[in-house]
Amino acid sequence: MLFRKKSKLRKLENIRLFEQLESHKVQVDSEKNLIERSIDPSDDVLNRAKITEAIYSFLLREARERQASKNKLR
């Protein structure tokens, strides 16, 4: 009974992790696109892009450490 609850919580957290990964991936891509299109990007834009990319890479490492995949969620 206790193990079922852990499994359910792990699955919910993995789903939440993948949702965050997808949203940060979209944000990283849009910020890279903005930097490529701008002539002289400001320091704020560059710093925000670095922070977003760092968060995205952290979430990727977390997913790898958990050995989570989208195929296992189905």
N, C-alpha and C positions, 0 to 999 in steps of 0.2 A: 504494500500500500504506500509506503514512504517512497519507494523507488519510482513509482508511477508519477508521483508529484514532482520529483526531481527531473524526470524525463520530460514532463510537460513544461516545466519552467525553463529547462534548457532549450527546448524547441521554440518557445516563445521568445526567449532572449536571442536566439539565432535569427529568428525572423526579424526582430527589431534591429539587430546588427546589420543584416542585409539591406533593410530599408534605409538605414543611415548611410551605408556604403553607397547605395545608388544615388541618394540625394547629394552626397559630397562629391561623387564622380561627376554629376551634372554641373555642380558648382565649379569644380576644378576645370572642367572643359570650357565652361563659359568664361571664366577668368583668364585662361590661357588664350582663348579667342580674342578677348578684349585687349590683352597685352599685345598680341600679334598685330591687331588692326590699328592700335594707337601709334602715333608718331613718337611721342615722348611720354611714356606712362609715368605717373607720379609715384613717389615713394610709398604712399599709402596703398595704392593699388598693388604694387609689387609685394609689399609686406603682407597684405591680406591674402594674396595668392600663395605666398609661402606658408602662411599659417594653415590655410585650407588644404594645401597639399600635404602638410605634416599630419593633420588630423586624418586625412584619407589614408595615408600610409600606415598610421597607427591602427586604424580600423582593419586594414588589410592584414597586418601582422596578427591582430587579435583573432581574426577569422582563421588564419593559418594555424595559430596556436591551438585553437579549439577544434581544429580539423573539421570545420563546418563547411558544408557545400549546399548549394541550392537543390541539388538532386536528392539529398538526404531529407529535405524538408517535406517532400511530397509523400 
